Amino acid sequence: MDAKEIIARRVALELRDNTLVNLGIGLPTLVARYIPEGISVAFQSENGIIGFGAPPPGGMEDPNLTDAGGGFISALPGAAAFDSAMSFALIRGGHLDMTVLGGLQVDGRGHLANWMVPGRLVPGMGGAMDLVAGARRVVVAMQHAARGESKIVPVLTLPATAARPVTLVVTDLAVIEPTPEGLVLRERAPGVAVAAILAATAASLIVPDGVPEMALAG
């Protein structure tokens, strides 16, 4: 099981029955593959669809059915498509129960950076600022480090996506909850020791007694 699959399977356990959930570009879209049994979730994509599922089998892709990043998706029975104005009215109107976003950095207060400088060959902000501000819960799904550098940092060195802190951070090493007191280490990935997480994290972590191993959706 690779890092992205570990993250997606753990994030899937945050899904709740009969909720509207936005999946961001990239890694977050993998969450649609691991919906826990007995859970009914309506996935929304900012390019204008509610009710999409996992990518279709090879050869059955429909160019009219894509997520916000251009990846192929399937439409479930009852799915609805609409324009960007309606999509962002849902987001900005506070109608999303949860959003799952990728991240470049999360700081010690739970603030997210998931875009860089416009005009360069790097990710743009997209609708992330609206999603962080508008969704009831914001879950960041990202790898713990990139190029040997921790992505959990004391202070953002990239532009902040929004002023609001996120709800939860899920990485391939840990589940971390931002709180008013600081970042709390809630769970550790299978086979990963607390000491290894602390060594891989630039920001300070609050470590409760007996940090449990994370469960993963089937």
C-alpha positions as CSV (number, residue, x, y, z in Angstrom):
1,M,0.0,0.0,0.0
2,D,1.6,3.3,-1.1
3,A,1.5,6.6,0.7
4,K,-1.4,8.0,-1.3
5,E,-3.6,4.9,-0.7
6,I,-2.9,5.1,3.0
7,I,-4.0,8.7,3.1
8,A,-7.1,8.2,1.0
9,R,-8.2,5.1,3.0
10,R,-7.9,7.0,6.3
11,V,-9.6,10.1,5.0
12,A,-12.5,7.9,3.8
13,L,-13.2,7.1,7.5
14,E,-14.1,10.8,8.0
15,L,-17.1,10.5,5.6
16,R,-20.5,10.6,7.2
17,D,-23.8,9.3,6.0
18,N,-26.0,11.5,3.9
19,T,-23.5,14.4,3.5
20,L,-22.3,16.6,0.7
21,V,-18.5,16.3,0.3
22,N,-16.2,18.2,-2.1
23,L,-13.1,16.3,-3.3
24,G,-10.2,18.5,-4.5
25,I,-7.8,17.9,-7.3
26,G,-5.3,15.1,-7.1
27,L,-4.9,12.9,-4.1
28,P,-8.3,13.8,-2.6
29,T,-10.2,12.3,-5.6
30,L,-8.9,8.8,-4.5
31,V,-11.2,9.0,-1.5
32,A,-14.1,8.1,-3.7
33,R,-12.7,4.6,-4.1
34,Y,-12.9,3.7,-0.5
35,I,-16.4,4.7,0.8
36,P,-17.1,2.7,3.9
37,E,-19.9,0.1,3.6
38,G,-23.3,1.5,4.5
39,I,-22.4,5.1,3.9
40,S,-24.2,7.2,1.3
41,V,-22.2,10.3,0.3
42,A,-22.8,12.8,-2.5
43,F,-19.4,13.9,-3.9
44,Q,-19.3,17.4,-5.4
45,S,-16.6,18.8,-7.7
46,E,-16.1,22.5,-8.2
47,N,-16.4,22.2,-12.0
48,G,-20.1,21.5,-11.6
49,I,-21.2,18.0,-10.6
50,I,-22.8,16.3,-7.6
51,G,-23.0,12.6,-7.4
52,F,-19.8,11.3,-9.0
53,G,-18.0,8.1,-8.2
54,A,-14.7,6.4,-8.8
55,P,-13.0,6.5,-12.3
56,P,-14.7,4.2,-14.8
57,P,-13.0,1.1,-16.2
58,G,-10.5,1.6,-19.0
59,G,-12.2,2.2,-22.4
60,M,-15.4,3.6,-20.7
61,E,-14.2,7.1,-20.1
62,D,-16.6,9.9,-21.0
63,P,-14.8,13.2,-21.9
64,N,-17.9,15.1,-20.5
65,L,-17.4,13.5,-17.1
66,T,-14.3,14.8,-15.4
67,D,-13.4,16.1,-12.0
68,A,-11.9,19.6,-11.4
69,G,-8.5,18.4,-12.3
70,G,-9.6,16.8,-15.6
71,G,-9.5,13.2,-14.4
72,F,-12.3,10.9,-15.6
73,I,-15.1,10.1,-13.2
74,S,-18.3,8.1,-13.2
75,A,-21.8,9.6,-12.6
76,L,-23.9,7.7,-10.1
77,P,-27.7,7.4,-10.4
78,G,-29.3,10.8,-9.5
79,A,-26.2,12.8,-10.4
80,A,-26.6,16.4,-11.3
81,A,-24.5,18.7,-13.5
82,F,-24.5,22.5,-13.4
83,D,-22.5,25.6,-14.2
84,S,-19.7,27.2,-12.1
85,A,-21.9,29.9,-10.7
86,M,-24.2,27.3,-9.1
87,S,-21.2,25.3,-8.0
88,F,-19.6,28.2,-6.1
89,A,-23.0,29.3,-4.7
90,L,-23.1,25.9,-3.0
91,I,-19.5,26.3,-1.7
92,R,-19.7,30.0,-0.7
93,G,-23.2,29.5,0.8
94,G,-22.0,27.1,3.4
95,H,-23.8,24.0,2.0
96,L,-20.8,21.6,2.0
97,D,-20.5,19.3,4.9
98,M,-16.8,18.6,4.2
99,T,-14.1,19.3,1.7
100,V,-10.9,17.2,1.2
101,L,-8.0,19.3,-0.2
102,G,-4.4,18.6,-1.0
103,G,-1.7,20.7,0.7
104,L,1.7,22.1,0.2
105,Q,2.1,23.2,3.9
106,V,0.1,23.3,7.1
107,D,1.4,25.5,9.9
108,G,1.4,25.2,13.7
109,R,-1.9,27.0,13.9
110,G,-3.6,24.8,11.3
111,H,-3.4,27.3,8.4
112,L,-3.2,25.8,4.9
113,A,-1.1,26.7,1.9
114,N,-1.9,24.8,-1.2
115,W,-1.0,27.2,-4.0
116,M,2.1,29.2,-5.1
117,V,2.9,32.2,-7.1
118,P,0.7,32.9,-10.1
119,G,2.4,33.1,-13.5
120,R,4.8,30.3,-12.8
121,L,4.6,26.6,-13.7
122,V,3.2,25.8,-10.2
123,P,-0.3,25.2,-8.8
124,G,-2.8,28.1,-8.7
125,M,-5.3,28.8,-6.0
126,G,-8.3,27.6,-7.9
127,G,-11.4,27.4,-5.6
128,A,-9.5,26.3,-2.5
129,M,-9.9,29.7,-0.7
130,D,-13.7,29.4,-1.1
131,L,-13.7,25.8,0.0
132,V,-11.6,26.4,3.2
133,A,-13.8,29.4,4.1
134,G,-17.2,27.8,3.2
135,A,-17.1,24.0,4.1
136,R,-18.1,23.0,7.6
137,R,-15.1,20.6,7.9
138,V,-11.8,21.0,6.0
139,V,-9.7,17.8,5.8
140,V,-6.2,18.1,4.3
141,A,-4.9,15.0,2.6
142,M,-1.2,15.3,1.8
143,Q,2.1,13.5,2.2
144,H,4.0,14.3,5.3
145,A,7.1,15.5,3.5
146,A,8.3,16.5,0.0
147,R,11.9,16.3,-1.2
148,G,13.0,15.5,2.3
149,E,11.3,18.7,3.8
150,S,8.5,18.5,6.3
151,K,5.1,19.9,5.1
152,I,4.0,20.5,8.6
153,V,5.8,23.7,9.5
154,P,5.9,26.2,12.3
155,V,5.0,29.1,10.0
156,L,3.9,29.1,6.4
157,T,6.5,30.1,3.9
158,L,4.0,29.9,1.0
159,P,0.9,32.1,0.6
160,A,-2.0,31.1,2.9
161,T,-5.1,29.8,1.2
162,A,-7.4,31.2,3.8
163,A,-7.4,32.8,7.3
164,R,-9.4,29.9,8.7
165,P,-7.5,26.9,10.2
166,V,-8.4,23.5,8.8
167,T,-10.2,20.8,10.8
168,L,-7.9,17.8,10.3
169,V,-4.6,16.8,8.5
170,V,-4.1,13.3,7.3
171,T,-0.7,12.3,6.0
172,D,1.0,9.0,5.2
173,L,2.5,9.1,8.7
174,A,-0.1,10.6,11.0
175,V,-3.5,12.2,11.7
176,I,-3.0,15.6,13.2
177,E,-5.7,17.9,14.6
178,P,-5.2,21.7,14.8
179,T,-6.5,23.0,18.1
180,P,-6.2,26.4,19.9
181,E,-3.4,24.9,22.0
182,G,-1.5,23.7,18.9
183,L,-1.2,20.6,16.6
184,V,-2.3,17.4,18.4
185,L,-1.0,14.0,17.2
186,R,-4.2,11.9,17.2
187,E,-3.1,8.8,15.3
188,R,0.0,7.2,13.7
189,A,0.2,5.3,10.5
190,P,0.4,1.5,10.6
191,G,3.9,0.5,11.8
192,V,5.1,4.1,12.3
193,A,6.5,5.1,15.7
194,V,5.7,8.4,17.4
195,A,9.4,9.2,17.4
196,A,9.6,8.8,13.6
197,I,6.6,11.2,13.2
198,L,8.2,13.8,15.5
199,A,11.5,13.5,13.6
200,A,9.7,14.1,10.3
201,T,7.7,17.1,11.5
202,A,9.1,20.7,11.6
203,A,6.3,22.1,13.7
204,S,5.8,21.2,17.3
205,L,3.3,18.5,18.1
206,I,1.3,17.9,21.3
207,V,1.6,14.1,21.9
208,P,-1.1,12.5,24.2
209,D,-0.4,9.3,26.0
210,G,-0.9,6.2,23.9
211,V,-1.3,7.5,20.4
212,P,-3.3,4.8,18.6
213,E,-2.5,3.3,15.2
214,M,-4.8,4.7,12.4
215,A,-7.5,2.5,11.0
216,L,-8.0,2.4,7.2
217,A,-11.2,2.0,5.2
218,G,-11.4,-1.3,3.4
